[in-house]
Amino acid sequence: MSDIVIGIILFLGGLLMFFKPDIVWLIKHSWDTKGGEPTDSYLIYTKIVGVFFIIIGIALIITELTK
């Protein structure tokens, strides 16, 4: 059952990373910069990692449901 919870967390985190990478940047870096903005490469990298999180999350959910 814990694999489903982890899968859901990864899936939702991946969706956030893919659709709103600027929010992820704010969560991670807003406290250590003053008036800064994320670079385009950071936003692309965050979207790519988000896709991997989505895939891993779906895989965990499917494997747990098919047991």
C-alpha positions in Angstrom: 0.0 0.0 0.0 2.9 2.4 0.6 4.0 2.1 -3.0 0.6 3.6 -4.0 1.2 6.6 -1.7 4.7 7.1 -2.9 3.5 6.7 -6.5 0.8 9.3 -6.0 3.2 11.8 -4.4 5.7 11.3 -7.2 3.0 11.7 -9.8 1.6 14.9 -8.3 5.1 16.3 -7.8 5.9 15.5 -11.4 2.8 17.3 -12.6 3.7 20.3 -10.5 7.3 20.2 -11.9 6.1 19.9 -15.5 3.2 22.4 -15.5 4.5 24.9 -13.0 8.3 24.8 -12.8 8.4 28.4 -11.7 6.5 27.5 -8.5 9.1 24.8 -7.9 11.8 27.4 -8.3 10.1 29.7 -5.8 9.8 26.9 -3.3 13.5 25.9 -3.6 15.3 29.2 -4.2 13.2 32.3 -3.3 14.6 32.4 0.2 18.2 32.7 -1.1 17.8 35.2 -3.9 16.6 38.7 -4.0 14.6 39.6 -7.1 16.1 36.8 -9.1 14.3 34.7 -11.8 14.8 31.1 -12.8 16.8 30.6 -16.0 15.3 28.9 -19.1 17.6 26.0 -18.7 16.4 25.5 -15.1 12.8 25.5 -16.2 13.5 23.0 -19.0 15.5 20.7 -16.6 12.7 20.9 -14.0 10.1 19.9 -16.7 12.3 16.9 -17.8 12.6 15.7 -14.2 8.9 16.2 -13.7 8.2 13.8 -16.7 10.4 11.2 -15.0 8.6 11.6 -11.7 5.3 11.2 -13.5 6.4 8.0 -15.3 7.9 6.5 -12.1 4.8 7.4 -10.1 2.5 5.8 -12.7 4.7 2.7 -12.7 4.6 2.4 -9.0 0.8 2.8 -8.9 0.3 0.2 -11.7 2.6 -2.4 -10.2 1.0 -2.1 -6.8 -2.5 -2.4 -8.2 -1.7 -5.4 -10.3 -0.2 -7.4 -7.4 
